[in-house]
Amino acid sequence: MMKKRLFFLLGSALFGGLSVSAQDVRFSQYEKAPVLRNPSLMGLSEGDYEITALYREQWKSIGNAFSTGLLSATLRRPVRISGDFDDYLNFGITAYTDKAGSLGLRTTAGYAAVSFNKSLAGNRSSYLALGFAAGYLQRHFDASQMTVDNQWINGAFVATAAPRENVANPKMQAWDLGAGLTFSTKAGAENQHAVYVAFSMYNLTRPRWNFNQSEPPVSRPIRLNAAGGAAFEISGNYRIVAEANYMQQGGAREVAVGATGIWQRQAGRYERGNFYIGTGFWYRHEDALIPLVRLRYNNLTLTTTYDINISPLKAATALRGGLEMSLTYSGFLDGAKGVADHVLCPVF
């Protein structure tokens, strides 16, 4: 028990401290949060619109660690630049709340994003996308739950002793700006495969905050994200999607690679509903092994991942990391309002 407590304290100081002072929220289901990851990736999903609810718990086995909830919606519309509706616009909004620690440190944020996908080829299958995202963030905690060294008197904790910490306002707010660029294309003799590469930067406004009024504000480091992926159609019903994601913020780096195998059945004339099942596996370097299961029926998609912790904190967590679940409702608009009748954009 003492060993687990020591690991928890060390892990909280190392990982929790980074998150409290500088790091952005993160997810294992990267593709479900394009507004937070890279706004130019919004157009690579199947369907003209998507509405997603996501929930994540991390390190629940060692106390008040991290819990995150997210709501997101995206919409794409074809636009006429010259002659035909080869290009399209994407719009997205995302809101999330993240809570951690015994002080209930909570970060709440809302983002809006827009991106433009420009067709680069006559067959409407290669695109260059540029996107921007702007967000408002608020962070606060329960100061009444603080315990500090001033309250330890003669070797005993005295709850009534004055903390004497300069926390005049346990609430901070800031604005954020992000931008991203993505190239995507279809490949193969029948355009049955797809490839994309993407790059983004967030915290371009360098948000500054610090709860301790006696110290200078801390600037939130710029977050860089580079990603790439390829989707291979094995047959009419089988597909494999392989992706890699690199993220850097300040001195923290994250590298993740993974692949998902997909089987899809299209409903026949006398059948009801399209069905899709995908299973995959991700590896986040020196942090977690992440199995994935995805089920879709008609417009609803349920995705579940679980982080099996392999970081130095595994002694305290007993390999238990984070459960993450998302539910997505997606579909196509009809006629001239929809993209499906106008463009052949790659889908992942």
C-alpha positions in Angstrom: 0.0 0.0 0.0 2.8 2.4 0.9 4.6 1.6 -2.4 1.4 2.4 -4.3 0.9 5.7 -2.5 4.5 6.7 -3.3 4.0 5.9 -7.0 0.8 7.9 -6.9 2.4 10.9 -5.4 5.3 10.8 -7.9 2.9 10.2 -10.8 0.7 13.1 -9.7 3.7 15.4 -9.4 5.0 14.4 -12.8 2.0 13.9 -14.9 -0.6 15.8 -13.0 1.7 18.7 -12.6 2.2 19.0 -16.3 -1.5 18.8 -17.0 -2.3 21.4 -14.4 0.3 23.9 -15.5 0.6 23.5 -19.2 -0.8 20.5 -21.0 -4.0 20.3 -23.2 -6.6 17.6 -22.8 -6.1 14.5 -24.8 -8.0 11.5 -26.1 -7.2 8.0 -27.4 -10.0 8.3 -30.0 -8.2 11.1 -31.8 -10.6 11.1 -34.8 -13.5 12.0 -32.6 -12.2 15.4 -31.7 -11.0 17.0 -35.0 -11.8 20.5 -33.8 -9.3 20.1 -30.9 -6.7 18.1 -32.9 -6.7 19.7 -36.3 -9.6 21.7 -37.8 -8.6 20.8 -41.4 -9.4 17.1 -40.6 -13.1 17.7 -40.2 -13.9 16.8 -43.8 -12.4 13.3 -43.7 -15.3 11.6 -42.0 -18.1 9.7 -43.7 -21.3 11.7 -43.8 -22.2 15.4 -44.3 -22.8 15.8 -40.5 -21.6 14.2 -37.3 -22.7 14.6 -33.7 -20.5 13.0 -31.1 -20.7 12.5 -27.3 -17.5 11.2 -25.7 -16.5 10.3 -22.1 -13.1 9.3 -20.8 -11.8 8.2 -17.3 -8.1 7.9 -16.7 -6.3 6.3 -13.7 -9.5 5.8 -11.8 -7.9 3.1 -9.7 -5.6 5.6 -7.9 -8.0 8.2 -6.7 -9.3 11.5 -8.1 -7.4 11.4 -11.4 -8.9 12.5 -14.7 -12.5 12.4 -16.1 -13.4 14.2 -19.3 -16.6 14.7 -21.2 -16.9 16.1 -24.7 -19.7 17.1 -27.1 -18.9 17.8 -30.8 -20.8 18.5 -34.0 -19.4 19.0 -37.6 -21.1 19.9 -40.9 -19.8 20.0 -44.4 -21.3 21.8 -47.4 -20.3 21.8 -51.1 -19.3 25.2 -52.6 -18.9 26.4 -56.2 -15.7 28.2 -56.9 -15.3 27.8 -60.6 -17.8 25.8 -62.7 -18.7 22.9 -60.4 -19.2 22.0 -56.7 -15.8 20.4 -56.4 -14.8 22.1 -53.2 -16.5 22.1 -49.8 -16.5 23.9 -46.5 -16.6 22.3 -43.0 -18.0 23.8 -39.8 -17.5 22.4 -36.3 -18.2 23.2 -32.6 -16.8 21.3 -29.6 -17.2 21.8 -25.9 -15.5 19.7 -23.2 -15.0 19.7 -19.4 -12.1 18.0 -17.6 -11.8 17.4 -13.9 -8.9 16.1 -11.9 -7.4 15.8 -8.4 -8.8 16.2 -4.9 -9.2 19.9 -5.4 -11.6 19.3 -8.3 -9.4 21.2 -10.8 -11.8 21.7 -13.7 -11.1 23.0 -17.2 -14.1 23.9 -19.3 -13.7 25.0 -22.9 -15.6 25.7 -26.1 -14.2 25.8 -29.6 -15.6 26.8 -33.0 -13.8 25.8 -36.3 -14.0 26.2 -40.0 -12.1 24.7 -42.8 -12.0 24.8 -46.6 -11.2 21.8 -48.8 -9.9 22.7 -52.3 -10.1 20.1 -55.0 -6.7 19.6 -56.7 -7.7 17.1 -59.4 -10.2 16.8 -62.1 -11.6 13.6 -60.8 -12.4 15.4 -57.5 -10.4 12.9 -55.3 -7.4 15.0 -54.1 -7.8 17.9 -51.7 -5.8 20.4 -49.8 -7.6 21.7 -46.6 -6.9 24.7 -44.5 -8.7 25.1 -41.2 -8.8 27.4 -38.2 -10.2 26.9 -34.6 -10.8 29.5 -31.9 -11.7 28.6 -28.3 -12.5 30.0 -24.9 -11.0 28.2 -21.8 -11.8 28.5 -18.1 -10.0 26.8 -15.3 -11.0 26.7 -11.6 -10.6 24.6 -8.4 -12.1 24.3 -4.9 -9.7 26.3 -2.7 -11.5 25.1 0.5 -10.0 21.7 -0.1 -6.4 22.8 -0.1 -3.9 21.4 2.4 -0.4 23.0 2.6 2.7 22.7 4.6 1.8 25.6 6.9 -1.0 23.4 8.3 1.4 20.8 9.6 2.3 21.9 13.2 4.6 19.9 15.5 4.2 16.9 13.2 0.4 17.0 13.1 -2.0 18.3 10.6 -4.2 21.2 11.9 -7.1 21.8 9.6 -8.0 25.1 11.2 -4.5 26.6 10.6 -4.4 29.4 8.0 -2.9 28.1 4.7 -1.3 31.6 4.0 -1.3 30.9 0.2 -1.9 33.8 -2.2 -4.8 32.5 -4.2 -7.0 35.6 -4.6 -9.1 34.1 -7.3 -9.3 30.3 -7.9 -10.6 30.9 -11.5 -8.8 31.8 -14.7 -9.8 32.3 -18.3 -8.0 32.5 -21.6 -8.5 32.5 -25.4 -6.9 30.0 -27.8 -6.3 29.9 -31.5 -5.3 26.9 -33.7 -4.7 26.3 -37.4 -4.2 23.1 -39.5 -3.4 21.9 -43.0 -4.2 18.6 -44.5 -3.6 16.9 -47.9 -5.8 13.9 -48.7 -6.2 11.8 -51.8 -7.7 8.7 -53.2 -5.5 6.0 -54.8 -5.7 2.7 -56.6 -7.1 1.7 -60.0 -10.7 2.4 -58.9 -10.0 5.0 -56.2 -10.6 2.4 -53.6 -7.8 3.5 -51.3 -7.1 6.8 -49.5 -4.2 8.6 -47.9 -3.8 11.7 -45.8 -1.1 13.8 -44.1 -1.9 16.6 -41.7 -0.2 19.2 -39.5 -1.6 21.6 -36.9 -0.6 24.1 -34.2 -2.7 25.2 -31.2 -2.2 27.8 -28.4 -1.0 30.4 -31.0 -2.3 33.1 -28.6 0.0 31.6 -25.9 -2.7 31.7 -23.1 -1.2 32.8 -19.8 -2.4 31.9 -16.3 -1.3 31.1 -12.8 -3.5 30.7 -9.6 -0.6 31.9 -7.4 -0.9 35.7 -7.6 2.7 36.2 -6.2 4.2 34.5 -9.2 4.2 35.5 -12.9 1.7 33.8 -15.2 2.7 30.6 -17.0 2.3 30.6 -20.8 0.6 27.6 -22.3 3.1 26.1 -24.7 2.3 25.8 -28.4 1.0 22.3 -29.2 2.2 20.8 -32.5 0.4 17.8 -34.1 1.5 15.8 -37.1 -0.6 12.9 -38.4 -0.9 10.6 -41.3 -3.1 7.6 -42.3 -4.0 5.2 -45.1 -7.2 3.3 -45.8 -6.9 0.1 -47.9 -9.9 -1.6 -49.3 -9.3 -5.4 -49.3 -12.6 -6.3 -50.9 -16.1 -4.8 -51.1 -16.7 -5.6 -47.4 -13.3 -5.4 -45.8 -11.1 -2.4 -45.1 -8.0 -1.6 -43.1 -7.2 1.8 -41.7 -3.7 2.5 -40.4 -2.7 5.8 -38.7 0.1 7.5 -36.8 -0.1 10.6 -34.6 2.7 12.8 -33.1 2.0 15.5 -30.6 4.5 17.8 -28.9 3.8 20.5 -26.3 6.6 22.1 -24.4 8.9 19.3 -23.1 6.2 16.6 -23.5 6.0 14.4 -26.6 3.5 11.7 -27.6 3.8 9.2 -30.4 0.9 6.8 -31.2 0.4 4.3 -34.0 -2.4 2.0 -34.7 -4.6 0.1 -37.2 -8.3 -1.0 -37.4 -9.7 -3.8 -39.4 -13.3 -3.2 -40.7 -16.0 -5.4 -42.0 -19.1 -3.7 -43.4 -22.4 -5.1 -44.7 -24.6 -3.0 -46.9 -28.3 -3.8 -46.4 -29.9 -5.7 -49.4 -33.3 -5.2 -50.9 -35.1 -7.3 -48.4 -32.8 -6.5 -45.4 -33.0 -3.7 -42.8 -30.0 -1.6 -41.8 -26.3 -1.3 -42.7 -23.9 -2.9 -40.2 -20.3 -2.2 -39.5 -17.8 -3.7 -37.1 -14.2 -2.7 -36.5 -11.5 -3.9 -34.2 -8.1 -2.5 -33.8 -5.1 -1.8 -31.6 -3.1 1.4 -30.9 0.3 1.8 -29.2 1.2 5.1 -27.4 4.9 5.0 -26.9 6.0 4.2 -23.3 2.5 5.0 -22.1 -0.3 2.6 -23.1 -1.6 -0.3 -25.2 -5.0 0.6 -26.5 -7.5 -2.0 -27.9 -10.4 -0.6 -29.9 -13.9 -1.9 -30.8 -16.3 0.0 -33.1 -19.9 -1.0 -34.0 -22.1 0.9 -36.3 -25.8 0.3 -37.2 -27.2 2.7 -39.8 -26.5 6.3 -38.4 -25.2 5.3 -35.0 -21.6 4.4 -34.2 -20.3 3.2 -30.8 -16.6 3.2 -30.2 -14.9 1.8 -27.1 -11.1 2.0 -26.2 -9.2 1.1 -23.1 -5.7 2.3 -22.2 -3.7 -0.5 -20.7 -1.1 1.5 -18.7 2.5 0.6 -19.4 4.1 3.9 -18.1 6.2 4.2 -14.9 2.8 4.7 -13.1 1.8 1.1 -13.8 2.9 -0.1 -10.3 0.2 2.1 -8.8 -2.4 1.5 -11.5 -1.9 -2.3 -11.9 -1.9 -1.6 -15.7 -5.3 0.0 -15.5 -5.4 3.2 -17.5 -8.4 4.9 -19.1 -11.8 3.8 -20.4 -13.0 5.9 -23.3 -16.4 5.6 -25.0 -18.0 7.7 -27.8 -21.4 7.6 -29.5 -21.7 9.3 -32.9 -24.8 10.0 -35.0 -23.9 10.8 -38.7 -25.6 11.0 -42.0 -25.9 12.7 -45.4 -28.0 15.6 -46.5 -30.2 15.3 -49.5 -29.8 16.8 -53.0 -27.9 20.0 -53.6 -27.3 20.5 -49.9 -25.2 17.4 -49.5 -21.6 16.6 -50.4 -22.1 13.0 -51.5 -23.6 14.0 -54.9 -20.8 16.5 -55.7 -17.4 15.4 -54.4 -15.4 12.2 -54.0 -13.5 13.1 -50.9 -11.3 10.5 -49.1 -12.9 9.0 -46.0 -11.3 7.5 -42.9 
